[in-house]
Amino acid sequence: MAERMAHAIETTNLADILERVLDKGIVIAGDIQIRIADVELLTIKIRLLVASVDKAMEMGINWWQSDSYLSSKAKETEIEKENKILKERLDRLETRIKAD
């Protein structure tokens, strides 16, 4: 009979790794600079955060909630603000017309 070899390394599948990353979060940061003769021409700062929504909110990151391209609630809020401004302008104009 062939004996199975015992491995000291625990096997982890991709789902386990992804769950750990999303639970803890991971930040990747880097800068790209283009210089010629010690003159900086361009700097690009790259920051990437990979985390679950819950973890991001726990860290105080929730920009997607107020972005009208990503949130229907944010769109409604923007439309409501615009409507309020337009109604106020209309009321002022009607008041001016009645006063004349």
Sequence and secondary structure as in RCSB ss.txt:
>XXXX:A:sequence
MAERMAHAIETTNLADILERVLDKGIVIAGDIQIRIADVELLTIKIRLLVASVDKAMEMGINWWQSDSYLSSKAK
ETEIEKENKILKERLDRLETRIKAD
>XXXX:A:secstr
       SS    HHHHHHHHHHH EEEEEEEEEEETTEEEEEEEEEEEE  HHHHHHTT  GGGT TTT HHHH
HHHHHHHHHHHHHHHHHHHHHHHH 
